[in-house]
């Protein structure tokens, strides 16, 4: 896989190139969108992005885990975890990219 990681700066640069906003406004726009998504998830709301996927929060109960070094049983506290479910469109785009790479090899 070894591909490049997409960063906030990359997103802001894409806004500059695609829309033509100044860099500082593009960075603010990216930050606003990410903050809105983060706040909604922190409040327990589900976030759906059409043709991309949905983000949600899943509650995990307390359970017993095991320390891999010592083998000692340790309680794992209840927590909330972030889950992502890609849309069927996104799954199709990802799988189409894999088939193109295999054909190129």
Protein Blocks (a to p, Z undefined) as FASTA:
>chain_A
ZZacddfklmmmmmmmmnopafklmmmmmmmmmmmmmmmmmnopacddehibccdddddd
ddddddfklopacdddddddddddddfklmmmmmmmmmmmmmmZZ
